[in-house]
Amino acid sequence: MAHIERHQVSLTTAADGSVVGFSPTITGFVQAVRYVKDEVNGFADGVDFALTAEATGETIWSEQDVNASATRAPRQATHSTAGAAALFASGGAAVLAPIGMAADRIRIAVTNGGNAKIGTFIFIIG
């Protein structure tokens, strides 16, 4: 049976509309990320997100001009043991796989979120 974890991080922006926060330490694969816009005092429309692995800097989710709650299932490109991109067929689409993390945290950087606005990020790790 698979082991699935759920972590939730709520953040409030500073006067300049930015905030940086961190998930708890994670070991596993990032299956999904959910941004939940606060119903009363949510991040401003057009908010920008950059979620990265703290230790490695790998991008987990980077999106600009987000206006509403959203769910993403981030994936990364895979490669052969020779370092060549793994493709579904010769010249085909890239093979993608969940992003693995080992005793690392997700760094959440928010910009253009408005003054003293609230947003929540939920991470599903498997």
Summary of the structure (lengths in Angstrom):
residues: 126
radius of gyration: 16.0
end to end distance: 10.8
largest distance: 51.4
contacts: 356
relative contact order: 0.43
helix: 0%
strand: 58%
